[in-house]
Amino acid sequence: MSDSIKIARLFGIDIELHWTFILLLLIVAFGGLLFFILILSLFICVLLHELAHSITSKRNKIKVNKIVLLPIGGISVIDTINIKPRVSFKIALAGPLASIVLGLFFGLITLITPKGIVTYFFQSLFILNILLGIFNLLPAYPMDGSRILKSYLEEKSNEEYATRKTIRISKMLIYGIGVFTIIYAILINTSLDNKTFIIFYDFIILFFLYGATKSEEELLNLKKITKNISIERLVSKNFIIVKKISLERLYKILVRYGPHYYIIKRDHGYKIILIARNNNIELKPIKEIPYNRGVVDTLIDLSDYGIGIVTKGHKPIGIVTAQHIETFLSLHEMRYKRKFINNR
């Protein structure tokens, strides 16, 4: 079962709410009507931020799978295969620019509205959107600024150098903010409770940023030790392409060939055939992966699918699952480390 619920479709892009976001709305409802409307309006702005990413992607002929709204913000799930650095730069920059433009728009409204609760509401949206735009420009993972910096560096060098340099800058920024937070909390003239809150809140954000940076570093290291291994080497041949689907035909194929993945080809891509609990045949989209794709990049591509069909010249050559890749990467990493230790 999916962790998110589809609520709309805008510009050909599915908009989904993660179940934790629904929980957040229920919690903030206890804060009063104005606070609830303010939080809801802020996440509409977050949606517009993500739409800026997605629409820029589509204009550059990059497939956008969906947008998922979370309590911490939003995620645009796009096809990461063969994105050029210059295009990646544009996509990453579009979101923060959209937030800053929204902030300036609310700022102008604040200037023309009479003082009162309406002015306070638009003033809050002005500040929050400007902060959202600036915060996302920080060159720290997983902020848009890290992708902007990485794309800029990759245009002038290569992906590995650009990623490693961005990770280093991300860590330096996180440590710097941490030190600044402690110094600021010591010097600011306020109560101990306020100082504790400032440090606690900032360090929650910093732990989140550090976790994302560490994950990116681990992915980079995995890419390095698997750089000569393409996904073609990990495919399973236990699949059958079915041209027509019916319960009777599926039954006959299953009896004849045994346990396989059964795939049906449609004009807009491949789908895997599933038997639902209500005894109906269901078709679930699966990711098409080029045969020369790296194993780590393939795992990232499958994060929203779980399974992919590997093609060579658009001809299916095998099936690969995220679970299979994760198992391979774990074993390969252990083997690499043991070999490295033995050679010291």
C-alpha atoms as a printed R data frame, in Angstrom:
    type eleno elety resid chain resno       x       y       z
1   ATOM     1    CA   MET     A     1   0.000   0.000   0.000
2   ATOM     2    CA   SER     A     2   1.280   3.460  -0.875
3   ATOM     3    CA   ASP     A     3   2.279   5.889   1.915
4   ATOM     4    CA   SER     A     4   0.695   8.809   0.056
5   ATOM     5    CA   ILE     A     5  -2.736   9.681  -1.311
6   ATOM     6    CA   LYS     A     6  -3.365  11.302  -4.674
7   ATOM     7    CA   ILE     A     7  -5.391  14.506  -4.251
8   ATOM     8    CA   ALA     A     8  -5.057  16.262  -7.609
9   ATOM     9    CA   ARG     A     9  -3.382  16.376 -11.009
10  ATOM    10    CA   LEU     A    10  -1.902  19.686 -12.202
11  ATOM    11    CA   PHE     A    11  -0.085  20.265 -15.506
12  ATOM    12    CA   GLY     A    12  -0.125  16.492 -16.048
13  ATOM    13    CA   ILE     A    13   1.587  15.888 -12.670
14  ATOM    14    CA   ASP     A    14   0.049  13.829  -9.870
15  ATOM    15    CA   ILE     A    15  -0.079  15.655  -6.512
16  ATOM    16    CA   GLU     A    16   0.014  13.377  -3.470
17  ATOM    17    CA   LEU     A    17  -0.225  13.902   0.284
18  ATOM    18    CA   HIS     A    18   1.927  11.742   2.530
19  ATOM    19    CA   TRP     A    19  -0.104  10.331   5.433
20  ATOM    20    CA   THR     A    20   2.126  12.214   7.907
21  ATOM    21    CA   PHE     A    21   1.080  15.506   6.274
22  ATOM    22    CA   ILE     A    22  -2.566  14.694   6.973
23  ATOM    23    CA   LEU     A    23  -1.573  14.000  10.596
24  ATOM    24    CA   LEU     A    24   0.161  17.413  10.720
25  ATOM    25    CA   LEU     A    25  -3.003  19.179   9.536
26  ATOM    26    CA   LEU     A    26  -5.020  17.451  12.264
27  ATOM    27    CA   ILE     A    27  -2.481  18.563  14.885
28  ATOM    28    CA   VAL     A    28  -2.273  22.222  13.759
29  ATOM    29    CA   ALA     A    29  -6.086  22.389  13.686
30  ATOM    30    CA   PHE     A    30  -5.906  22.567  17.487
31  ATOM    31    CA   GLY     A    31  -3.871  25.782  17.197
32  ATOM    32    CA   GLY     A    32  -6.866  27.771  16.023
33  ATOM    33    CA   LEU     A    33  -8.433  28.612  12.660
34  ATOM    34    CA   LEU     A    34  -5.961  31.365  11.697
35  ATOM    35    CA   PHE     A    35  -2.929  29.185  12.439
36  ATOM    36    CA   PHE     A    36  -4.491  26.293  10.491
37  ATOM    37    CA   ILE     A    37  -5.160  28.533   7.454
38  ATOM    38    CA   LEU     A    38  -1.620  29.967   7.666
39  ATOM    39    CA   ILE     A    39  -0.001  26.487   7.678
40  ATOM    40    CA   LEU     A    40  -2.288  25.321   4.869
41  ATOM    41    CA   SER     A    41  -1.430  28.442   2.818
42  ATOM    42    CA   LEU     A    42   2.279  27.874   3.443
43  ATOM    43    CA   PHE     A    43   2.055  24.349   2.040
44  ATOM    44    CA   ILE     A    44   0.204  25.649  -1.005
45  ATOM    45    CA   CYS     A    45   3.267  27.858  -1.471
46  ATOM    46    CA   VAL     A    46   5.466  24.765  -1.014
47  ATOM    47    CA   LEU     A    47   3.392  23.061  -3.718
48  ATOM    48    CA   LEU     A    48   4.014  26.023  -6.050
49  ATOM    49    CA   HIS     A    49   7.734  25.749  -5.203
50  ATOM    50    CA   GLU     A    50   7.700  22.078  -6.252
51  ATOM    51    CA   LEU     A    51   5.602  22.818  -9.333
52  ATOM    52    CA   ALA     A    52   8.317  25.254 -10.423
53  ATOM    53    CA   HIS     A    53  10.821  22.368 -10.268
54  ATOM    54    CA   SER     A    54   8.446  20.013 -12.086
55  ATOM    55    CA   ILE     A    55   7.320  22.386 -14.839
56  ATOM    56    CA   THR     A    56  10.958  23.310 -15.543
57  ATOM    57    CA   SER     A    57  11.704  19.580 -15.773
58  ATOM    58    CA   LYS     A    58   8.861  18.990 -18.226
59  ATOM    59    CA   ARG     A    59   9.925  21.944 -20.374
60  ATOM    60    CA   ASN     A    60  13.328  20.275 -20.643
61  ATOM    61    CA   LYS     A    61  11.646  16.992 -21.670
62  ATOM    62    CA   ILE     A    62  12.314  15.259 -18.362
63  ATOM    63    CA   LYS     A    63   9.573  13.009 -17.033
64  ATOM    64    CA   VAL     A    64   7.952  14.039 -13.747
65  ATOM    65    CA   ASN     A    65   6.365  11.138 -11.893
66  ATOM    66    CA   LYS     A    66   4.643  13.050  -9.100
67  ATOM    67    CA   ILE     A    67   4.898  15.617  -6.316
68  ATOM    68    CA   VAL     A    68   4.587  14.413  -2.716
69  ATOM    69    CA   LEU     A    69   3.801  16.870   0.093
70  ATOM    70    CA   LEU     A    70   5.412  16.041   3.455
71  ATOM    71    CA   PRO     A    71   5.366  17.806   6.854
72  ATOM    72    CA   ILE     A    72   8.954  18.982   6.184
73  ATOM    73    CA   GLY     A    73   8.151  20.308   2.696
74  ATOM    74    CA   GLY     A    74   7.705  18.690  -0.697
75  ATOM    75    CA   ILE     A    75   9.455  16.339  -3.103
76  ATOM    76    CA   SER     A    76   9.322  16.399  -6.899
77  ATOM    77    CA   VAL     A    77   9.876  12.835  -8.102
78  ATOM    78    CA   ILE     A    78  11.514  13.241 -11.516
79  ATOM    79    CA   ASP     A    79  13.311  10.939 -13.936
80  ATOM    80    CA   THR     A    80  17.003  11.337 -13.093
81  ATOM    81    CA   ILE     A    81  18.307   9.421 -16.123
82  ATOM    82    CA   ASN     A    82  20.645  11.432 -18.380
83  ATOM    83    CA   ILE     A    83  20.015  14.909 -16.956
84  ATOM    84    CA   LYS     A    84  22.679  17.320 -18.135
85  ATOM    85    CA   PRO     A    85  24.292  19.562 -15.467
86  ATOM    86    CA   ARG     A    86  22.989  22.748 -17.097
87  ATOM    87    CA   VAL     A    87  19.420  21.411 -17.076
88  ATOM    88    CA   SER     A    88  19.785  20.173 -13.486
89  ATOM    89    CA   PHE     A    89  20.961  23.677 -12.531
90  ATOM    90    CA   LYS     A    90  17.818  25.249 -14.022
91  ATOM    91    CA   ILE     A    91  15.511  22.721 -12.340
92  ATOM    92    CA   ALA     A    92  17.117  23.206  -8.913
93  ATOM    93    CA   LEU     A    93  17.090  27.011  -9.165
94  ATOM    94    CA   ALA     A    94  13.435  27.225 -10.247
95  ATOM    95    CA   GLY     A    95  12.032  26.305  -6.813
96  ATOM    96    CA   PRO     A    96  13.833  28.891  -4.653
97  ATOM    97    CA   LEU     A    97  13.172  31.609  -7.263
98  ATOM    98    CA   ALA     A    98   9.457  30.747  -7.183
99  ATOM    99    CA   SER     A    99   9.423  31.030  -3.366
100 ATOM   100    CA   ILE     A   100  11.200  34.405  -3.422
101 ATOM   101    CA   VAL     A   101   8.812  35.752  -6.097
102 ATOM   102    CA   LEU     A   102   5.838  34.537  -4.013
103 ATOM   103    CA   GLY     A   103   7.320  36.229  -0.958
104 ATOM   104    CA   LEU     A   104   7.704  39.527  -2.800
105 ATOM   105    CA   PHE     A   105   4.113  39.209  -4.042
106 ATOM   106    CA   PHE     A   106   2.796  38.788  -0.481
107 ATOM   107    CA   GLY     A   107   5.049  41.654   0.593
108 ATOM   108    CA   LEU     A   108   3.363  43.958  -1.940
109 ATOM   109    CA   ILE     A   109  -0.071  42.871  -0.721
110 ATOM   110    CA   THR     A   110   1.026  43.728   2.833
111 ATOM   111    CA   LEU     A   111   1.772  47.308   1.743
112 ATOM   112    CA   ILE     A   112  -1.732  47.896   0.360
113 ATOM   113    CA   THR     A   113  -3.869  46.158   3.014
114 ATOM   114    CA   PRO     A   114  -5.120  47.993   6.119
115 ATOM   115    CA   LYS     A   115  -3.358  47.088   9.355
116 ATOM   116    CA   GLY     A   116  -4.903  44.166  11.189
117 ATOM   117    CA   ILE     A   117  -5.209  40.409  11.048
118 ATOM   118    CA   VAL     A   118  -5.174  40.312   7.215
119 ATOM   119    CA   THR     A   119  -1.920  42.289   7.108
120 ATOM   120    CA   TYR     A   120  -0.408  39.961   9.736
121 ATOM   121    CA   PHE     A   121  -1.447  36.940   7.650
122 ATOM   122    CA   PHE     A   122   0.156  38.200   4.408
123 ATOM   123    CA   GLN     A   123   3.195  39.493   6.300
124 ATOM   124    CA   SER     A   124   3.729  35.996   7.724
125 ATOM   125    CA   LEU     A   125   3.509  34.479   4.228
126 ATOM   126    CA   PHE     A   126   5.959  37.123   2.966
127 ATOM   127    CA   ILE     A   127   8.548  36.245   5.644
128 ATOM   128    CA   LEU     A   128   8.027  32.467   5.400
129 ATOM   129    CA   ASN     A   129   8.367  32.363   1.602
130 ATOM   130    CA   ILE     A   130  11.491  34.537   1.595
131 ATOM   131    CA   LEU     A   131  13.012  32.307   4.287
132 ATOM   132    CA   LEU     A   132  11.967  29.194   2.349
133 ATOM   133    CA   GLY     A   133  13.644  30.510  -0.793
134 ATOM   134    CA   ILE     A   134  16.849  31.566   0.982
135 ATOM   135    CA   PHE     A   135  17.041  28.378   3.077
136 ATOM   136    CA   ASN     A   136  16.684  26.223  -0.041
137 ATOM   137    CA   LEU     A   137  19.576  28.097  -1.650
138 ATOM   138    CA   LEU     A   138  21.945  26.880   1.057
139 ATOM   139    CA   PRO     A   139  24.554  24.534  -0.517
140 ATOM   140    CA   ALA     A   140  23.770  21.750   1.962
141 ATOM   141    CA   TYR     A   141  22.069  18.441   1.205
142 ATOM   142    CA   PRO     A   142  19.204  17.929   0.528
143 ATOM   143    CA   MET     A   143  18.506  21.616  -0.177
144 ATOM   144    CA   ASP     A   144  18.175  22.888  -3.744
145 ATOM   145    CA   GLY     A   145  21.385  24.858  -3.232
146 ATOM   146    CA   SER     A   146  23.396  21.628  -3.087
147 ATOM   147    CA   ARG     A   147  22.062  20.604  -6.501
148 ATOM   148    CA   ILE     A   148  22.707  24.085  -7.877
149 ATOM   149    CA   LEU     A   149  26.316  23.971  -6.668
150 ATOM   150    CA   LYS     A   150  26.853  20.385  -7.815
151 ATOM   151    CA   SER     A   151  25.466  21.137 -11.289
152 ATOM   152    CA   TYR     A   152  27.689  24.207 -11.598
153 ATOM   153    CA   LEU     A   153  30.803  22.245 -10.576
154 ATOM   154    CA   GLU     A   154  29.868  19.264 -12.750
155 ATOM   155    CA   GLU     A   155  29.594  21.512 -15.803
156 ATOM   156    CA   LYS     A   156  33.253  22.459 -15.264
157 ATOM   157    CA   SER     A   157  34.613  19.065 -14.142
158 ATOM   158    CA   ASN     A   158  32.888  15.676 -13.600
159 ATOM   159    CA   GLU     A   159  30.118  14.225 -11.455
160 ATOM   160    CA   GLU     A   160  32.353  12.533  -8.864
161 ATOM   161    CA   TYR     A   161  34.457  15.651  -8.224
162 ATOM   162    CA   ALA     A   162  31.360  17.888  -8.147
163 ATOM   163    CA   THR     A   163  29.544  15.621  -5.676
164 ATOM   164    CA   ARG     A   164  32.550  15.218  -3.375
165 ATOM   165    CA   LYS     A   165  33.195  18.985  -3.384
166 ATOM   166    CA   THR     A   166  29.524  19.710  -2.632
167 ATOM   167    CA   ILE     A   167  29.537  17.182   0.230
168 ATOM   168    CA   ARG     A   168  32.621  18.876   1.713
169 ATOM   169    CA   ILE     A   169  31.012  22.333   1.476
170 ATOM   170    CA   SER     A   170  27.761  20.946   2.912
171 ATOM   171    CA   LYS     A   171  29.584  19.565   5.965
172 ATOM   172    CA   MET     A   172  31.533  22.823   6.483
173 ATOM   173    CA   LEU     A   173  28.278  24.805   6.327
174 ATOM   174    CA   ILE     A   174  26.557  22.490   8.827
175 ATOM   175    CA   TYR     A   175  29.467  22.729  11.292
176 ATOM   176    CA   GLY     A   176  29.595  26.503  10.800
177 ATOM   177    CA   ILE     A   177  25.881  26.949  11.505
178 ATOM   178    CA   GLY     A   178  26.212  24.728  14.574
179 ATOM   179    CA   VAL     A   179  29.048  26.846  16.019
180 ATOM   180    CA   PHE     A   180  27.220  30.086  15.134
181 ATOM   181    CA   THR     A   181  24.033  28.815  16.847
182 ATOM   182    CA   ILE     A   182  25.864  28.109  20.105
183 ATOM   183    CA   ILE     A   183  27.692  31.483  20.080
184 ATOM   184    CA   TYR     A   184  24.468  33.334  19.212
185 ATOM   185    CA   ALA     A   185  22.521  31.557  21.988
186 ATOM   186    CA   ILE     A   186  25.249  32.475  24.519
187 ATOM   187    CA   LEU     A   187  25.446  36.143  23.503
188 ATOM   188    CA   ILE     A   188  21.738  36.874  22.943
189 ATOM   189    CA   ASN     A   189  19.986  38.609  25.825
190 ATOM   190    CA   THR     A   190  17.056  36.280  26.491
191 ATOM   191    CA   SER     A   191  15.840  33.645  28.932
192 ATOM   192    CA   LEU     A   192  17.464  30.219  29.343
193 ATOM   193    CA   ASP     A   193  14.305  28.577  27.971
194 ATOM   194    CA   ASN     A   194  14.525  30.638  24.758
195 ATOM   195    CA   LYS     A   195  18.223  29.834  24.380
196 ATOM   196    CA   THR     A   196  17.503  26.130  24.860
197 ATOM   197    CA   PHE     A   197  14.719  26.284  22.257
198 ATOM   198    CA   ILE     A   198  16.974  28.038  19.704
199 ATOM   199    CA   ILE     A   199  19.745  25.459  20.128
200 ATOM   200    CA   PHE     A   200  17.322  22.510  20.137
201 ATOM   201    CA   TYR     A   201  15.409  23.676  17.030
202 ATOM   202    CA   ASP     A   202  18.537  24.542  15.042
203 ATOM   203    CA   PHE     A   203  20.256  21.277  15.892
204 ATOM   204    CA   ILE     A   204  17.213  19.248  14.777
205 ATOM   205    CA   ILE     A   205  17.552  20.930  11.361
206 ATOM   206    CA   LEU     A   206  21.326  20.405  11.370
207 ATOM   207    CA   PHE     A   207  20.970  16.692  12.171
208 ATOM   208    CA   PHE     A   208  18.523  16.415   9.265
209 ATOM   209    CA   LEU     A   209  20.989  18.164   6.932
210 ATOM   210    CA   TYR     A   210  23.901  16.078   8.191
211 ATOM   211    CA   GLY     A   211  21.955  12.847   7.711
212 ATOM   212    CA   ALA     A   212  21.153  13.788   4.112
213 ATOM   213    CA   THR     A   213  24.803  14.763   3.478
214 ATOM   214    CA   LYS     A   214  26.043  11.495   4.964
215 ATOM   215    CA   SER     A   215  23.620   9.513   2.789
216 ATOM   216    CA   GLU     A   216  24.892  11.353  -0.292
217 ATOM   217    CA   GLU     A   217  28.473  10.533   0.712
218 ATOM   218    CA   GLU     A   218  27.615   6.850   1.136
219 ATOM   219    CA   LEU     A   219  25.964   6.801  -2.286
220 ATOM   220    CA   LEU     A   220  29.046   8.434  -3.804
221 ATOM   221    CA   ASN     A   221  31.322   5.800  -2.256
222 ATOM   222    CA   LEU     A   222  29.058   3.020  -3.499
223 ATOM   223    CA   LYS     A   223  29.161   4.546  -6.986
224 ATOM   224    CA   LYS     A   224  32.950   4.604  -6.828
225 ATOM   225    CA   ILE     A   225  33.325   0.895  -5.970
226 ATOM   226    CA   THR     A   226  30.684  -0.124  -8.538
227 ATOM   227    CA   LYS     A   227  31.571   2.296 -11.341
228 ATOM   228    CA   ASN     A   228  32.466  -0.520 -13.756
229 ATOM   229    CA   ILE     A   229  29.341  -2.562 -13.018
230 ATOM   230    CA   SER     A   230  26.241  -1.890 -15.103
231 ATOM   231    CA   ILE     A   231  22.762  -3.051 -14.207
232 ATOM   232    CA   GLU     A   232  22.878  -5.459 -17.169
233 ATOM   233    CA   ARG     A   233  24.963  -7.832 -15.008
234 ATOM   234    CA   LEU     A   234  22.266  -8.088 -12.318
235 ATOM   235    CA   VAL     A   235  19.141  -8.729 -14.366
236 ATOM   236    CA   SER     A   236  16.861 -11.703 -13.863
237 ATOM   237    CA   LYS     A   237  15.603 -13.555 -16.934
238 ATOM   238    CA   ASN     A   238  12.498 -14.785 -15.126
239 ATOM   239    CA   PHE     A   239  10.034 -12.593 -16.952
240 ATOM   240    CA   ILE     A   240   7.532 -13.037 -19.752
241 ATOM   241    CA   ILE     A   241   6.103 -10.321 -21.996
242 ATOM   242    CA   VAL     A   242   2.359 -10.817 -22.399
243 ATOM   243    CA   LYS     A   243   0.727  -9.164 -25.412
244 ATOM   244    CA   LYS     A   244  -2.869  -9.689 -24.374
245 ATOM   245    CA   ILE     A   245  -4.172  -9.959 -20.846
246 ATOM   246    CA   SER     A   246  -7.031 -12.154 -19.696
247 ATOM   247    CA   LEU     A   247  -7.549 -14.333 -16.676
248 ATOM   248    CA   GLU     A   248  -7.666 -17.505 -18.777
249 ATOM   249    CA   ARG     A   249  -4.455 -16.706 -20.698
250 ATOM   250    CA   LEU     A   250  -2.612 -15.677 -17.558
251 ATOM   251    CA   TYR     A   251  -3.655 -18.929 -15.889
252 ATOM   252    CA   LYS     A   252  -2.362 -21.028 -18.804
253 ATOM   253    CA   ILE     A   253   0.973 -19.176 -18.922
254 ATOM   254    CA   LEU     A   254   1.454 -19.561 -15.165
255 ATOM   255    CA   VAL     A   255   0.767 -23.313 -15.310
256 ATOM   256    CA   ARG     A   256   3.155 -23.729 -18.260
257 ATOM   257    CA   TYR     A   257   6.077 -21.523 -17.176
258 ATOM   258    CA   GLY     A   258   5.784 -21.388 -13.393
259 ATOM   259    CA   PRO     A   259   6.832 -18.416 -11.225
260 ATOM   260    CA   HIS     A   260   7.868 -15.472 -13.381
261 ATOM   261    CA   TYR     A   261   7.302 -11.754 -13.601
262 ATOM   262    CA   TYR     A   262   4.539 -11.152 -16.127
263 ATOM   263    CA   ILE     A   263   4.892  -7.886 -18.045
264 ATOM   264    CA   ILE     A   264   2.552  -6.231 -20.517
265 ATOM   265    CA   LYS     A   265   3.708  -3.579 -23.013
266 ATOM   266    CA   ARG     A   266   1.665  -0.433 -23.461
267 ATOM   267    CA   ASP     A   267   2.272   2.580 -25.707
268 ATOM   268    CA   HIS     A   268   3.287   4.680 -22.677
269 ATOM   269    CA   GLY     A   269   5.540   2.056 -21.071
270 ATOM   270    CA   TYR     A   270   5.682  -1.309 -19.352
271 ATOM   271    CA   LYS     A   271   3.410  -2.545 -16.584
272 ATOM   272    CA   ILE     A   272   3.677  -5.556 -14.314
273 ATOM   273    CA   ILE     A   273   0.644  -7.808 -13.936
274 ATOM   274    CA   LEU     A   274  -0.526  -8.347 -10.364
275 ATOM   275    CA   ILE     A   275  -3.345 -10.384  -8.892
276 ATOM   276    CA   ALA     A   276  -5.077  -8.206  -6.323
277 ATOM   277    CA   ARG     A   277  -6.622  -9.519  -3.112
278 ATOM   278    CA   ASN     A   278 -10.091  -8.893  -4.502
279 ATOM   279    CA   ASN     A   279  -9.289 -11.419  -7.273
280 ATOM   280    CA   ASN     A   280  -8.896  -8.774  -9.953
281 ATOM   281    CA   ILE     A   281  -5.978  -8.377 -12.357
282 ATOM   282    CA   GLU     A   282  -4.133  -5.121 -11.794
283 ATOM   283    CA   LEU     A   283  -1.424  -3.394 -13.845
284 ATOM   284    CA   LYS     A   284   1.312  -1.531 -11.966
285 ATOM   285    CA   PRO     A   285   3.735   0.756 -13.868
286 ATOM   286    CA   ILE     A   286   7.381  -0.307 -13.730
287 ATOM   287    CA   LYS     A   287  10.487   1.691 -14.505
288 ATOM   288    CA   GLU     A   288  12.323   1.226 -17.808
289 ATOM   289    CA   ILE     A   289  16.085   1.205 -17.159
290 ATOM   290    CA   PRO     A   290  18.799   1.372 -19.862
291 ATOM   291    CA   TYR     A   291  21.151  -1.617 -19.736
292 ATOM   292    CA   ASN     A   292  24.271   0.526 -19.167
293 ATOM   293    CA   ARG     A   293  22.852   2.359 -16.128
294 ATOM   294    CA   GLY     A   294  24.975   2.112 -12.965
295 ATOM   295    CA   VAL     A   295  23.648  -0.080 -10.157
296 ATOM   296    CA   VAL     A   296  23.477   2.753  -7.598
297 ATOM   297    CA   ASP     A   297  21.710   5.098 -10.026
298 ATOM   298    CA   THR     A   298  19.287   2.282 -10.846
299 ATOM   299    CA   LEU     A   299  18.488   1.841  -7.147
300 ATOM   300    CA   ILE     A   300  17.678   5.551  -6.934
301 ATOM   301    CA   ASP     A   301  15.516   5.281 -10.066
302 ATOM   302    CA   LEU     A   302  13.557   2.421  -8.490
303 ATOM   303    CA   SER     A   303  12.858   4.231  -5.212
304 ATOM   304    CA   ASP     A   304   9.274   4.905  -6.279
305 ATOM   305    CA   TYR     A   305   8.725   1.644  -8.190
306 ATOM   306    CA   GLY     A   306  10.538  -1.224  -6.489
307 ATOM   307    CA   ILE     A   307  10.949  -3.052  -9.783
308 ATOM   308    CA   GLY     A   308  12.246  -2.148 -13.236
309 ATOM   309    CA   ILE     A   309  12.598  -3.682 -16.662
310 ATOM   310    CA   VAL     A   310  16.069  -3.367 -18.187
311 ATOM   311    CA   THR     A   311  16.129  -2.626 -21.902
312 ATOM   312    CA   LYS     A   312  18.774  -2.565 -24.617
313 ATOM   313    CA   GLY     A   313  17.688  -0.570 -27.643
314 ATOM   314    CA   HIS     A   314  14.173  -0.592 -26.096
315 ATOM   315    CA   LYS     A   315  14.237  -4.395 -26.187
316 ATOM   316    CA   PRO     A   316  13.622  -6.002 -22.749
317 ATOM   317    CA   ILE     A   317  16.591  -8.074 -21.547
318 ATOM   318    CA   GLY     A   318  15.684  -8.639 -17.906
319 ATOM   319    CA   ILE     A   319  14.014  -7.632 -14.662
320 ATOM   320    CA   VAL     A   320  15.664  -6.027 -11.639
321 ATOM   321    CA   THR     A   321  14.273  -5.214  -8.187
322 ATOM   322    CA   ALA     A   322  15.373  -2.675  -5.588
323 ATOM   323    CA   GLN     A   323  15.692  -5.468  -3.017
324 ATOM   324    CA   HIS     A   324  18.030  -7.436  -5.296
325 ATOM   325    CA   ILE     A   325  20.242  -4.362  -5.852
326 ATOM   326    CA   GLU     A   326  20.362  -3.569  -2.120
327 ATOM   327    CA   THR     A   327  21.490  -7.139  -1.367
328 ATOM   328    CA   PHE     A   328  24.145  -6.969  -4.092
329 ATOM   329    CA   LEU     A   329  25.464  -3.601  -2.859
330 ATOM   330    CA   SER     A   330  25.718  -4.857   0.731
331 ATOM   331    CA   LEU     A   331  27.678  -7.952  -0.331
332 ATOM   332    CA   HIS     A   332  29.821  -6.010  -2.798
333 ATOM   333    CA   GLU     A   333  30.711  -3.389  -0.183
334 ATOM   334    CA   MET     A   334  31.675  -6.064   2.382
335 ATOM   335    CA   ARG     A   335  33.776  -7.844  -0.242
336 ATOM   336    CA   TYR     A   336  35.467  -4.586  -1.265
337 ATOM   337    CA   LYS     A   337  36.294  -3.620   2.333
338 ATOM   338    CA   ARG     A   338  37.699  -7.080   3.120
339 ATOM   339    CA   LYS     A   339  39.832  -6.998  -0.008
340 ATOM   340    CA   PHE     A   340  41.056  -3.502   0.867
341 ATOM   341    CA   ILE     A   341  41.990  -4.575   4.422
342 ATOM   342    CA   ASN     A   342  43.788  -7.705   3.174
343 ATOM   343    CA   ASN     A   343  45.877  -5.625   0.761
344 ATOM   344    CA   ARG     A   344  47.086  -3.187   3.425
